[in-house]
Each structure stands twice: as C-alpha cells, then as structure tokens.
Amino acid sequence: MKRNTIDYSVYVITDSVICPPERLLFQVEEAILGGATVIQLREKKADSLTSYKTAEALLSVTKKYGVALIVNDRADIMLAADCDGLHVGQKDLPVAVARKLIGPGKILGVSVSTVREAKKAQEDGADYLGVGAIFPTGTKPDADAVALNTLHEIKESAGLPVVAIGGISKETIPQLAGTKIDGVAVVSAVMASPRPRAAAEEIRAAFEKIATQK
Amino acid sequence: MKRNTIDYSVYVITDSVICPPERLLFQVEEAILGGATVIQLREKKADSLTSYKTAEALLSVTKKYGVALIVNDRADIMLAADCDGLHVGQKDLPVAVARKLIGPGKILGVSVSTVREAKKAQEDGADYLGVGAIFPTGTKPDADAVALNTLHEIKESAGLPVVAIGGISKETIPQLAGTKIDGVAVVSAVMASPRPRAAAEEIRAAFEKIATQK
C-alpha cells in the first residue's frame, strides 16, 4: 500500500456501537464491494486485545480488495497488526510524535478543523487531512463545526488530500460541490445501513457527481 | 535502565481517579522518596495526548531518581514517551506481540492469575509477572482472586520476578510471608494517601520484613 497513491474518495469509519462486532466484517466487505476506498477502524471502548484481533480480521478483508485499513488513535494496535496507517485527532498523539513512531512507510491522517491546524499537521508529517465536522452529526456530538469556506480554504492551502467528515450522507454531499475535496468520510451512513453495499454505492455516486464538477 | 536489574520491591501504580492529575507528580515524587522502586502509569480514561504528556512529565521525575517508569497497556504511549517498559494484562496485546512491538530493550510485565498464564507469559517474553488480585480490592473489583498457594506456585515455577497485586497494604503484607515474592504493587495505599512518602515507607518496611523471612 503506497502512502501517496491512496484513493480517499469513499472513506468508511467503523463504529462498534452502531455496528456490532459480529456484523462488522460483513458490513465492511459489503461497503468495499459498494465502492469504499479506505476503511478506518475506530474503537474507543474495546480492550486492546479485542481491538488488535478486530484489526487483524479487518485486514484480511481489506487486503483482499487492496483497500487501505487505517487505525484511529491507537498506534500500537496499528503497528502490532501491521495495518496501513494511523489517524490521529487533536487530542491524540502529536502528529510529529505519531509520524516518528509509525515510520515513513505508513499513512498518517490528521483531524483538523482550522487552517492553522491543517498547516501544522502538514509540517509535522500528515499524509491527508480529515476536516470536520462539516454537518451536525450524532456520531461525534462534541465535534467543532467547520464552515464550508474553511473546508475550501484548507484544501486550497494545505497541498494534501482532504476528506470531509461529519454528517456526510447522500443528501448532504451535493452541498460540498466546488470544495475540491478528495473524499468524504462516513460512519453511520454506511455502518448503520441494513444494505451497506447499496449505501456505499450511493455515497460513491454522490461524491463522483460533485468531484466531476470541480 | 537495564531490564534485568530492576528492583520490584515497592511497585506503585497511578490512578487518576484516586489521585487527580494536578497532584500526580507530587504524589509520585513523594512515593519515590518514601521508597517506591517502580512507578506504573495506568490511565484508562484520559485521551492519548493527555496520557503522553503525563508519561513525559512522570519520566522527568522517575529519571531523577533512577526509578523505572512502566506504562500500562498502551505500547504507543510508552514508545512515544520512551518510558522504561510496558505492562500488559490478559485483555491487552498478546505478550509475544507486545514484546515484538517494544523491542528487546524495554521491560515487559504481564498480569497473570494462574500458573498456566505465568508459563505462557514467560515463554512469550515477559520480564516480570504481576500476580493478583491477592486480596479483595476496590481499585479493580472485577479482578480474579488468586489464592496464596497459587502465588507461591507461580513464583516457584516461573523463574521470573513476581509482584503481588490487589488489596496490598501494610496490614495485608504480613500474610505474604513465605511466598518469596519480589515485590508488592499498590495503588490506593500510596496514591490515595495524604502522606504518600510515609505511606510508601510503611509499605517498604512491611515488605522488607517479610522479604528477610524468606
């Protein structure tokens, strides 16, 4: 998995509250079949052994399709299971520290909500930026809201792939037209769906529509 | 800090519920002055950035006194802050995986409650064993109880330093006489004390009394 050739267009994030462990592998495989291009394992409640086993299990699915598996926050789980990359927020390990820990070969994503955070993340070794929350979201109710012009400004200034996150759905994606983002990140839109393949297809179609309008 | 020359006799574990962050450095330094020989950072609730900063701050204290700082569960925090070692439980990263991740130079401790777990931990690369819960404890109410003869048997069979944990206090330590353990681990007995130096001195004195009876 080469750091610089990742397709970020349909970035699907797991949630063990929304999608229970026994359904997770099915849901992720269906999401990939529907067009998910990146999978992020986000697990804030499980013990480390469970997270490690989940990462290994997910990797067996993502590898089959050549899709990147990125682990949220836990650099140790990512390294132990040899996943493709790490995603850190502003309350996780500092970006430069995370980059040093995971080495130059792994993907490093960073959540930012301001131009300043975006520049700092880029300087410190980020490969891509997650920008949000763009729209109100129940998955992360405490997230700072980011205006569309800030999203646009971050994309213009950062020189890194930008993925929009927070309240992304087929209904809200059209509002992102003209922002030149590289992808959209979803949690519940795919993970909570009883038809994850169709849900991912719809997100992909909606994103492709705004992407061609660039 | 050499892996094989650690004095495990008075092993003090932090707890941010019992001892709030603003008091933590004071409490740990006083504990060391009272005779603590190992400090473990156990942080189950803070975000990763806070845990990393806490590890760095604690390291500035432990290094001053040549005392080992061991991080519970989070190999990434341990590596990022370059602490002396990692402690894993049975629900954390598998011991062999943890050893591979942290490398041969760092201390690796493992919580066990049976002879079988102890042997496995030893085979997989543990440097010392934490055995418990020996006595009932409010800090970890879900811990399995370990009989004194099991503690004794683990010490006899493992060939590794053994630290007893769970409900350890100056009142309960005398009951451990004859078990040939290498140390006692305490949380609340020191971390909850308004006089942590005196509390550590008392634990140390009680342990030295049973250690000389070996």
Interface residues (C-beta under 8 A of the other chain):
Chain A: D47 S48 L49 T50 Y52 D73 R74 A75 D76 I77 L79 A80 V88 Q90 K91 D92 L93 P94 V97 A98 K100 L101
Chain B: D47 S48 L49 T50 Y52 D73 R74 A75 D76 I77 L79 A80 V88 Q90 K91 D92 L93 P94 V97 A98 K100 L101
